[in-house]
């Protein structure tokens, strides 16, 4: 069942690959009884169609869509959206790892649509888009009154076509206009390398391909005799619950990966499901304030089970689970349906995860620190006596 659940990425890869989270199967719905239909909505509908003077201007399809959008807007949840049939199909395809767009991860912070991170080598990165950019407008249309999903769909488009974003860079006073030529974006979710005997696994998202990409990585790190593992989740906006659970199961032999709390207060545990390859090597998980949703699930699970040392900065704090609900005409609703908790029951929504080791180091410097930490050289960097102790490292 849980393959249809998505953590509300923030996050989303604008490829866009949304993270309104990356994906796979779409469930038709969760068995929640429908609320009583408000009589006055039907009453208003009938009054309009019976009495409006320009009756030939009334289009029931358009008015139905407007009514649904109005209801969802009133919920005031940036991760809940109505998608017409064309956009619904496009949005679902966003989770397959290859799309046409600009190549950037996008989310919501303090009511603003922001760039979580441009994908390395993408049109967005080449054009000058930066992590932390606030997107103020798309092709001249302000983003203040549209949902994250709507913004993503406006930014995506066919290969070779331009899109102009008005963005405000961090710590700058004036916005700039940046025109980007869309392209086909292929997003490998897992990258692997060896650094001084330590396996470095960078996971950019949790898509339906992530589990398959992890399997050869686990085989290779064993073949090369890795003595420790770094999982880099910095800038990872989330993904499929099934993919997160699958990755966690390479490092947890048993136990809960995440708890999901629905709108009735029912809490469902999702356990680790080892498939044969399970590593017991010491681990560091690198996170930052752009590690969100599904990446927080993985980091929180490994932290709660004391399986890894969490290093970096406080994570984003996106604890929503989202689901697609198709409607009869091919359109659909993307709805926040649950909140998730770490295995120890810690809520993450609006709070984030606190790392075991706070780092002000970034980029390759943070990886260098993690390699030294796992190779037993952390005392030289921090004065720490042992892994897992609360530390602060300033670069």
N, C-alpha and C positions, 0 to 999 in steps of 0.2 A: 504493500500500500504506500509506503513512504517514498517510493521513487517519484511520485508526483509532487512532492513537497519541495518548495524552494525557499531558501532564506532570502528575505527581502533585502539584495545587494543593494541596501544602499543602492546599491550597488548594482552596477551593470556595466558591461563592456560595450561602449558605443561602437560599435564596429559598424555598427555598435555591437559588441556582445554585451547584452545586459547582464547585469547580475540581478536584475530583479530576478534573479539568480540563474545559474546556468543549467541547461537541461536535457530532459529526457521525457518519460511518459507524462501525459497530462490526465489527471483524474477528472471525472465529470463532476465531482463534488464530494463533500463529506456529509454523512448522513445526519444532518442537523434539521430538525423540523422547521418548516417555513413559518415565519412570523405572520400574524394575522394581517391581511392586506388592509391598509387604511382606506376606509370607505370614502373619505373626502377626495382621494386621488381619482377614484372612479367617478365620483360625482362631478369633479371639475372637468374631467375628460368629456363626460357626456354633455355638460353645459356648453363647452367650447364647440363641440361638433354639432350640437343642435342649434346654437344661436349665433355663432360668429358670422359677421356680415359677409366676409370674403371666403365663403365656404370652399371654393375651388383652390384656395391657397393652402388649405390644411392638408398636410401629408402625414399620415399616421406613423409611417416609419421614422420620419425625421423627428416628429414630436415624441415618439417613444424613446428614441436615442437621447434626445435632450432631457427627458425626464430621468432616465437612468444616470446620465452624467450629473444632473443636479443632485440626485440622492447621494451619489458617491462623493461629490464635492462637499456636501454637508457633513460627511464623516470626518473630513479634514485629516486624511491620512495620505501622505505623499506617495506611499507605495501601493495604494489602492486606486485602480483606474478602470475605465470602460474602454474597450478596444473594438472598433468596427471590424467586419469580417476580414478585410485585407490586412489591417494592422495586427489583428489577432494571429493570423497565420504567420506573418513576418516575425512577430514577437516570439512565438514559440520556436521558430527556426533559429533564433538568436542563440540558442543553447547548444548548437551542434558543433561549434568551434571554427566555422568559416562563414564569413559574412562580407557584405560590401558596405563600407562606411569609412570612418576616419581613424579608428583604432585607438580608443581611449576608454578607461573605466570611469564611470560617472556615478555620483550619488547625491544625497541631500544632506546639507549641514546648515543648521539654524535657519531653515526655510529657503536656503539658496541651493540651486543646482550647481554642483561643483565637479571639477575634474579630480578624480581620485589619483589617477596616474595615466599618462599616455603610454601605449604599448611601445616597447623599444623598436625603433626602425619604422614606425607607422607614419602615415601621412600627418597625423596630429602632431607627433613629436617633431617631424621635419619642419612643420609650419610654425613651430614655436609655442605650441600648447604645453602648459606646465602643470604639474601636480599642485592642487590648491586653487587653480583658476576658478573664479565664479563665472558661470555662463549667464550673461545678462540678456542676450537676445540671439535668436537663430534666424538668419536671413531677414533681419530687421524686426522680427516679431519678438516682443518681450517675453521672457520666461516666467515672470512674476506670477502669472495667473494660470499656468498650465502645470500638469502633473509631470513627474519624472518620466513616466512612460511616454507621454505625448512629446516631451522634449527629445527623447531618444529617437522616436520615430521621425521627427522633423530633421534630425541630424543625419540619420542614416539615409542612404540613397544609392543609386546605381554607380558602378565603377566609372570613373572619368568625369563625373559631374561635380560642380563646385558647391560648397556650403560655406557661408560666412558666419562666424561666431563673433559676437561682441563679448569680450572677456575682461575681467579685472584680475590682474596678477596679484598675488599676495604681496602685501607691503608696498603697493603702488596706489596712487591717488586717482589716476585717470584710466578709464578702460581703453582697450585697443580693439580694432577690427582685424580678424585673422581669417583669410579665405583658405580653405583646405580642399584639395582635390581628392574625392573619395576613391578608394581602391578596394581590391579584394584582400581581406585580412584573415590570415590563417593563424590561429592562436594555439600553439602547443601549451597545454596547461602545466606540463612538468618538464623541467630542465635539470640535468644531472652533470656533475663533474666531481673530480677528486682533488682535494687540496691537502697536501702533506698528510696523507693517510686518512683524512676525514671526508666522508661523503657529503657533498653539498647538494641538497634537493630544493629547488625553487619551484613553488607551486603558485601559478598566477591566478588560477580560478579552479572551481570544482565543477567540471562539466561531465557529460556522459562518457567522455573519453579518458578521464583522469585515472580511473582504476586500471584500465588497460595500459596506460602510459607508465604507471607505477610498477607494474609487475616486472618488466625487464630491468628497471632501475634497481629493484631489490636484489635481483639475481646478479647484476653487475657489481654492486657494492660488496656483495659477499665474495664474488670471484676475485675482486681486487684487494681483498683483505682489509676493508675499512675498519678502523678502530673506534669510530664515533660518527654521529650523523648530525648535520645541521639542516633543519627545515626552515626555509626562508618564506615566510608568509607576509612579508611587507608589501603593502599595496594590493593584497588579495581581497577582493570585495565580497567573496562568498561563492555560493553554488548550490548544487543539488545535495539534499540531505543524504541520499543514497551514496553519492560520491565521497562525501566527508566521512561517512561511516566506514566505507570501504578502505579509505586511506588510513583511518585510525586503526583499523584491524590489522594493518601491517606492523603496528607497534604495541598493541594491547592484546594480550592473549584472552582476556575476559573482562567483564565489567561493562558498565554503562558508558556510552559515548556522549549522549545528550538526553535530556528530558524535555518533552514538548508538552506545554500546557495549553489546552484549548479554551474556548469561550465558556465552557461549563465548569472550568476549574479542574477538569480531569487531566492527570499527568501520565503520559506514556513514556516509558523508557525504551531507548533504542540502543541495544547492546553491540559490542564488538562482535564481528563475525569472521574470525581468522580462517583463511583458506589454505593454510600450509606454510606460507612465507611470513614468519613473524620475527622481527629483529629485537634483540634485547640490548643492543649497543647503547652506550650513553648518548644523550641527545641534548641539543640546544635548539629551541624554536625562536626565531627572530620575528618580532612583530613591531608595528608602528601604529600611528593614529589613523592609517588607512587600511589596516587589517580589520575586516568587518564581517559580520554575519557568519557564513560558513567557516571562514578562517578562524573566527573567534570560538566556534564550536570545537574545532580540532585542537586549538591551543588550550582552551579551557579543559578539555578532556585529558590531554597529556599532563597539564598542570595539576589537576585534581587527583589524578592517579599517581602523582609524583614520578611520572615516567620521563619528564624532560624539564630542563631549566628554561623558563620563559625569559627572554631578554629583549630589551628595546624600550618602547614607550607605551603608555596606556592606549589600548586599542579603541576602535571607533565607537563601540557600544550599540550595535544594531542587533537586537534580539527578536526579530520578527521572522515568522515563517509565512510564506505566501503561496497561493495556489491559483491556477487557472480554472475558471468555470465557464465552459462553452455554453452559449445560448443557441436557441433553435435555428436562428438565421445565419449561423457561422461566426457571429461576433462573440465577445466574451468579456468576462470580468476577471481582473487580476486583483485578488483580495488577500489582505492580511488575515490569516485564520488562527494563528497561534503565536505564543511566545515560547522561547526556549530558555532552558536553564542548564548550567553545567552539571556534571554528575553529582556534585555535592549540593546542588540546589541553588547555586548562586545566579541571580538574575543579571543579565548583561545589558538589557535595553537602557540606553541613556547613561550607562555607567562605564562599560568596557571592562577589560581585564587589566589588572595591575601586574606588571612583569615581576619576576623574582629578582631580576637584575635590571636596573634602570640604566639605559645607555643614551648618551648624547652623541654617540658615534653613529654615522650614517654610511650608506653605500658599502664600498669594499672594506672600509675601516671596521664596520660592525662584523662583517664576515671574518676579518682578520682576528678580531677579538674572540669570536666564537671558536675559531680553530685553536687559538692559544689556550682558551678555557678548557676545551676537550682534551688537548694534549698536555694538560697539567701545568700550564704556564700562567694561569690566571692570577696567582699571587703576585707575580711581577707587575701585572697591570693594575690590580685593585687592592692588594693587601689582604685579599680574602683568604680565609683558611680552608674553605671547602665549598664545592658546588652546592647550589640550592639555598645558600644564605642570602639574605636581603642585602643588595649592594647598590651602589650608584657609581657609574663610570662616566667621566666627562672627558670628551676628546678635545 
